[in-house]
């Protein structure tokens, strides 16, 4: 397909061209035209931010700075247009769209504590890795965590990482294990996601205990295994700690934050330390979150959002007649994007994520309040294929001709 695309002349190859240089170029083109108008009817603010795929540090900072910028320059923010790229391996109809919202993404985690024993006597303990594996099997593609996105089918959850706590080989069964999962949402809050996640973890552990008991009962008779595996949230684990233990945990968390580990690994290590300080005994499961939350956004019923929706729908409907290209509207942008920090999201949802993300204070460093811009936001971006690969390529006609016109048309309708 790549050879056919490039030989035909409709696509231009280049790493970063689709994601994100073409979108930035479209925004700059619109700003340049707008600046040349004799009597502009309003203002355009162009914001370029780094690190979308590294905890979105740029967008999170920009969202918090916007009120100050607007106050300094006497601006009223009425809408935002994100310019993120869209991949389409078909005829381009899925790429030529205006997205009226964005999907949300969370990384719920399960820190599992077992009862270690010599592997020659496995019935004397409970393997933490086996519990984690049971959770992974139950959570993979679980319909309970699959939410439909408007007219599109939902994306099911999937395991992103699983490991035990061993640092080397020995013949003792794993004492702890850790699993993290990708969960997408369209309207569900982090509270709803974590509630469902907790129930599925408890169910998976219960089923495993029943299965293990049935296996040994048929051959060796009754075995004295755990009757249940309690599920704790990270925040309830912290509530059990006294002031000296909390101070010790904060010191450890600060030390871990100073390293170069990935955020989920930092959360794993801090959770393990909190468990040790709690003096609880296994088996148990501690749930929480292991990464930056990307909240879903939806255009509200407020006047500014309704006006943006109407402008987007009208511009899409007129695109064929005005610009020779069919353009549609879709409910959600399918990937994580800066819309989660600029758009209309439920900011109160950040509180439960902050309380249950072990590395939040020292590694995330993001206040759970006044953290989002809360502006009506849509996405109009270039389309192409195979971004993040050597075959990344951009559809030239849409990116350089149609896309700037669409952005320009919406700006004029909003400011006119």
Order of alpha helices (4+ residues) and beta strands (2+ residues): alpha-beta-alpha-alpha-beta-beta-beta-beta-beta-beta-alpha-beta-beta-alpha-beta-alpha-alpha-alpha-beta-beta-alpha-beta-alpha-alpha-beta-beta-beta-alpha
